[in-house]
């Protein structure tokens, strides 16, 4: 430890001098609001004025209100559907120049030989994909603005997901990539969970939803979610997130992967109508989603111990060998009109490994 600042009115001691390097060393991002970057128009986000941000050891900037669009991309000419983007404030390197803003697919620093971790700082990000059009209260509307009016199911667009915009102060505890804000200090994955290749889970466009095909059950779903800082939702959290997703159809996959002729799961995020008012894909249909709620079905006159977990995990004292159940939500690939934002199945014991049972994750705010 050493003293960084001292009082010396003659400024003969270097420790008495306030320098950019010292300010940068002690500065966090100081902003008028946690959500200092916000969605502002189709294809645009706005950085709030009055933020003080240190970049590296040689620059501290105070922001002006600034609109960022595809023109700020570090490469390419347009945003790509299904992609996570990261917003950087960059120091051009001379005192006469103000900050630059770049939007990048890279999560470390922007593309280009000029940039690295010494002259850039990641300040936020967003996801670009499918958005459901809603009214000011977050209710799904048709093209005329009528709540659930004729044709509301297909009233979607491709855009920056407004509730995916995050900052260093408004974000989930986990990696914010592939997530949206649900309100009440809760974030949810945009896509159903797929295998991340590291015994965890990920939320990515076009992924194959993980199920019992990969050995998933309720316990393993929770373990995999924990490894990436997430958890399973409860039933209420699920229904709130799924609201605005159209009910499934028996004879078509137009509103979700639900047609009764389907034989298996499908890639996530590919059906335009299968999106909720909070911009989450495939919560209705495709695969059932494990929920963090249990119930007990007392179907026998007396209880007993049952060895149902496999070796090394103990036993369950209950009224039948499948008495303990875990809820699953949303429906799966061939459930047709039974699929919906409030659809629930109470018949699956938590150790059940089934090809139709998957997972969708949430995370609390930082």
C-alpha positions in Angstrom: 0.0 0.0 0.0 1.1 3.6 -0.7 -0.4 7.0 -0.4 -1.8 8.1 -3.7 -2.8 11.7 -2.8 -1.4 14.2 -0.2 -2.0 17.8 0.6 0.8 20.1 -0.6 -0.3 23.6 -1.5 3.1 24.2 -3.2 2.6 21.1 -5.4 6.2 20.1 -5.0 5.3 16.5 -4.1 4.2 14.5 -7.0 1.5 12.9 -4.8 -0.2 16.3 -4.5 -0.8 16.5 -8.2 -4.1 15.5 -9.7 -3.3 13.8 -13.0 -5.3 12.0 -15.7 -3.5 8.8 -14.8 -4.5 9.1 -11.2 -8.1 10.0 -12.1 -8.3 7.0 -14.4 -6.9 4.7 -11.8 -9.6 5.5 -9.2 -12.5 6.2 -11.6 -15.5 4.0 -12.1 -18.1 4.9 -14.7 -20.0 7.8 -13.1 -23.4 8.2 -14.8 -26.7 10.0 -14.1 -28.6 6.7 -14.4 -27.8 3.0 -14.4 -29.3 2.7 -17.9 -27.0 5.3 -19.4 -27.3 3.6 -22.8 -30.9 3.1 -24.1 -32.7 2.0 -27.2 -33.9 5.1 -28.9 -35.2 4.2 -32.4 -35.1 1.4 -34.8 -31.5 0.4 -35.3 -30.2 3.0 -32.8 -29.2 3.4 -29.2 -28.4 6.6 -27.4 -25.6 7.3 -24.8 -26.7 9.7 -22.1 -25.0 13.0 -21.6 -23.1 13.6 -18.4 -21.3 10.3 -17.9 -17.7 10.4 -16.8 -15.7 7.5 -18.1 -12.0 6.7 -17.7 -10.3 4.9 -20.6 -7.0 3.3 -19.9 -4.4 5.3 -18.0 -4.4 8.4 -20.1 -8.0 9.6 -20.7 -11.1 10.6 -18.8 -14.1 11.6 -20.9 -17.4 13.3 -20.2 -20.1 12.2 -22.6 -22.4 14.3 -24.7 -25.7 12.7 -25.8 -24.7 10.5 -28.7 -26.8 8.3 -31.0 -25.1 5.1 -32.2 -26.2 3.1 -35.3 -24.7 0.7 -37.7 -22.5 3.5 -38.9 -20.5 2.9 -35.6 -19.7 -0.7 -36.5 -16.0 -1.6 -36.5 -16.6 -3.9 -39.4 -19.4 -4.6 -41.9 -22.2 -2.3 -43.0 -25.2 -3.7 -41.1 -26.2 -5.6 -38.0 -26.5 -9.4 -38.3 -29.7 -11.1 -37.1 -29.0 -13.3 -34.0 -25.8 -11.5 -32.9 -24.6 -9.9 -29.7 -22.9 -6.5 -30.0 -20.6 -4.7 -27.6 -20.3 -1.0 -27.3 -16.8 0.6 -26.7 -15.7 4.1 -25.8 -12.2 4.6 -27.4 -9.4 7.0 -26.8 -8.0 8.3 -30.1 -4.7 9.1 -28.4 -4.4 12.9 -28.7 -5.6 15.5 -26.3 -7.3 17.5 -29.1 -9.6 14.6 -30.0 -12.8 13.6 -28.2 -13.9 10.0 -27.5 -14.9 7.7 -30.3 -17.6 5.0 -30.0 -17.4 1.7 -31.8 -19.9 -1.2 -31.9 -18.3 -4.6 -32.3 -19.0 -8.4 -32.3 -15.8 -8.8 -30.3 -16.3 -9.0 -26.6 -12.7 -8.0 -25.7 -12.0 -4.8 -27.8 -12.9 -3.5 -31.2 -11.4 -4.8 -34.4 -8.5 -3.0 -35.9 -4.8 -2.7 -35.1 -5.3 0.6 -33.3 -7.3 -0.8 -30.5 -6.6 -3.0 -27.4 -7.4 -3.0 -23.7 -5.2 0.1 -23.0 -7.3 2.6 -25.1 -10.8 1.1 -25.2 -13.4 0.4 -22.5 -16.5 -1.8 -22.9 -19.5 0.2 -21.6 -22.5 -1.9 -22.7 -24.0 -3.9 -25.5 -27.2 -5.3 -27.0 -28.7 -8.1 -29.1 -29.9 -7.8 -32.6 -32.8 -10.1 -33.6 -36.6 -10.6 -33.6 -38.7 -8.1 -31.7 -42.5 -8.2 -31.0 -44.3 -4.9 -31.5 -46.1 -3.9 -28.3 -48.0 -0.9 -26.9 -46.7 1.4 -24.2 -47.8 -1.2 -21.6 -45.9 -4.1 -23.2 -48.9 -5.8 -24.6 -48.8 -7.5 -28.0 -50.6 -5.5 -30.7 -51.4 -5.9 -34.4 -50.3 -3.5 -37.1 -53.1 -1.1 -36.3 -52.1 -1.0 -32.6 -55.0 -3.1 -31.3 -54.1 -5.3 -28.4 -54.3 -8.9 -29.7 -56.2 -7.6 -32.7 -56.5 -9.5 -35.9 -53.1 -10.5 -37.2 -51.2 -9.6 -34.0 -49.3 -12.9 -34.0 -47.1 -11.9 -37.0 -46.6 -8.3 -36.0 -42.8 -8.6 -35.4 -39.7 -6.9 -36.7 -35.9 -7.5 -36.9 -34.2 -4.8 -34.8 -32.1 -4.1 -31.7 -34.0 -5.8 -28.9 -34.9 -2.7 -26.7 -34.7 -4.7 -23.5 -31.5 -6.4 -24.4 -29.5 -3.1 -24.0 -27.2 -3.3 -21.0 -24.6 -1.2 -19.3 -22.0 -1.9 -16.7 -24.5 -0.7 -14.1 -27.7 -2.2 -15.6 -27.0 -5.9 -16.4 -27.4 -9.4 -15.0 -24.9 -11.0 -12.6 -23.8 -13.4 -15.3 -22.6 -12.6 -18.9 -25.3 -10.4 -20.4 -24.9 -11.8 -23.9 -28.1 -13.3 -25.3 -30.3 -11.9 -22.5 -33.1 -9.4 -22.1 -34.4 -7.5 -19.1 -37.7 -8.7 -17.8 -38.2 -6.1 -15.1 -38.2 -6.4 -11.3 -34.4 -7.0 -11.3 -34.6 -10.1 -13.4 -33.1 -11.0 -16.8 -33.9 -13.9 -19.1 -32.3 -15.7 -21.9 -33.5 -14.7 -25.4 -33.2 -18.3 -26.6 -33.8 -21.7 -25.1 -30.6 -23.2 -23.6 -28.2 -25.2 -25.7 -25.0 -26.9 -24.8 -22.1 -24.5 -24.5 -19.4 -27.2 -24.9 -18.1 -26.7 -21.4 -20.8 -28.5 -19.4 -22.8 -25.4 -19.0 -25.5 -23.7 -21.0 -25.7 -20.8 -23.6 -28.4 -18.6 -25.2 -27.6 -18.4 -28.9 -29.6 -18.0 -32.1 -29.9 -21.2 -34.1 -28.8 -23.4 -31.3 -30.2 -26.9 -30.7 -32.1 -26.9 -27.4 -30.5 -29.2 -24.9 -32.9 -32.0 -23.6 -32.8 -35.5 -22.3 -31.1 -36.4 -25.6 -28.0 -35.0 -23.9 -28.8 -36.6 -20.6 -30.7 -33.5 -19.1 -33.0 -33.8 -16.2 -34.2 -31.3 -13.7 -31.2 -31.6 -11.4 -28.7 -31.5 -14.2 -30.5 -28.5 -15.7 -30.0 -26.6 -12.4 -26.3 -27.7 -12.2 -25.6 -26.5 -15.7 -27.4 -23.2 -15.2 -25.4 -22.6 -12.0 -22.1 -23.0 -13.8 -22.9 -20.0 -16.0 -24.4 -17.9 -13.2 -28.0 -18.5 -14.0 -31.0 -20.5 -12.6 -34.3 -22.0 -13.5 -37.4 -19.7 -13.4 -40.4 -20.4 -11.3 -43.8 -20.8 -13.0 -44.8 -17.1 -12.5 -41.5 -15.9 -13.9 -42.0 -18.2 -16.9 -45.6 -17.0 -17.6 -44.6 -13.3 -17.4 -41.7 -13.9 -19.8 -43.8 -16.0 -22.2 -46.7 -13.6 -22.3 -47.4 -12.3 -25.8 -46.3 -15.6 -27.4 -49.0 -16.9 -29.7 -50.8 -20.1 -28.8 -49.6 -23.2 -30.7 -51.4 -24.6 -33.8 -52.2 -28.2 -34.5 -51.7 -28.1 -38.3 -48.9 -25.5 -38.6 -45.6 -24.3 -37.2 -46.4 -20.6 -38.0 -46.8 -19.6 -34.4 -44.2 -22.0 -32.9 -42.8 -25.4 -33.4 -46.0 -27.1 -32.3 -47.7 -29.0 -35.3 -48.9 -32.4 -34.2 -47.0 -34.0 -37.1 -43.6 -32.8 -35.8 -41.3 -35.6 -34.7 -38.4 -33.7 -32.9 -37.0 -30.5 -31.6 -35.8 -27.7 -33.9 -33.2 -24.9 -33.9 -34.2 -22.0 -31.7 -35.1 -18.5 -32.9 -36.1 -19.5 -36.5 -39.9 -18.9 -36.3 -40.8 -15.3 -36.7 -44.1 -15.5 -34.7 -42.7 -17.6 -31.9 -41.6 -14.6 -29.7 -43.0 -13.1 -26.6 -43.8 -9.5 -25.7 -40.5 -9.5 -23.9 -38.7 -10.7 -27.0 -37.9 -14.2 -26.0 -38.1 -17.0 -28.6 -39.6 -20.5 -28.4 -41.1 -20.3 -24.9 -44.2 -21.8 -26.5 -43.5 -25.2 -28.2 -40.3 -26.8 -29.4 -39.5 -28.4 -26.0 -41.0 -28.2 -22.6 -39.0 -26.0 -20.2 -38.1 -27.3 -16.7 -39.3 -24.9 -13.9 -38.1 -24.4 -10.4 -41.3 -25.6 -8.8 -42.1 -29.0 -7.3 -45.2 -30.8 -6.1 -46.1 -34.1 -4.5 -48.7 -36.5 -5.8 -49.9 -38.7 -2.8 -51.3 -41.6 -4.8 -50.8 -44.3 -2.2 -52.1 -44.9 1.3 -48.7 -44.7 2.9 -45.2 -43.3 2.2 -42.0 -45.2 1.8 -38.4 -44.7 0.9 -37.6 -44.9 -2.9 -34.2 -45.2 -4.5 -34.9 -43.1 -7.6 -31.9 -40.9 -7.9 -29.2 -43.4 -8.8 -26.1 -44.2 -6.9 -24.7 -41.7 -4.5 -27.6 -39.2 -4.3 -29.7 -40.6 -1.4 -33.4 -41.6 -1.5 -36.8 -39.9 -1.6 -39.5 -40.5 1.0 -42.8 -40.2 -0.8 -46.1 -41.9 -1.6 -45.1 -43.5 -4.8 -41.9 -44.0 -6.8 -42.9 -41.0 -9.0 -44.7 -39.0 -6.3 -42.3 -36.0 -6.5 -43.0 -33.9 -9.7 -41.3 -30.9 -11.2 -43.3 -28.5 -13.3 -42.5 -27.9 -17.0 -43.8 -25.0 -19.0 -44.8 -24.0 -22.6 -45.5 -27.2 -24.4 -43.4 -29.1 -26.9 -43.0 -29.9 -30.6 -46.2 -31.9 -31.2 -48.6 -30.5 -28.6 -50.4 -28.2 -31.0 -53.0 -25.9 -29.4 -52.1 -27.2 -26.0 -48.9 -25.1 -26.2 -49.1 -21.6 -24.8 -47.6 -19.0 -22.5 -49.4 -20.5 -19.5 -49.2 -24.2 -20.6 -47.9 -26.4 -17.7 -47.3 -30.1 -17.3 -47.3 -31.5 -13.7 -46.5 -35.1 -14.6 -42.7 -35.2 -14.8 -40.6 -36.4 -11.9 -37.3 -34.4 -11.6 -35.0 -37.3 -12.4 -36.8 -38.0 -15.6 -34.6 -37.9 -18.7 -36.8 -37.2 -21.8 -36.0 -36.0 -25.3 -38.9 -33.4 -25.0 -37.7 -31.7 -21.8 -35.4 -28.8 -22.1 -34.5 -25.6 -20.1 -34.7 -21.8 -20.3 -32.7 -19.7 -17.8 -33.0 -16.5 -15.9 -30.5 -14.4 -13.8 -30.9 -11.7 -11.2 -29.6 -8.2 -11.8 -26.2 -7.3 -10.6 
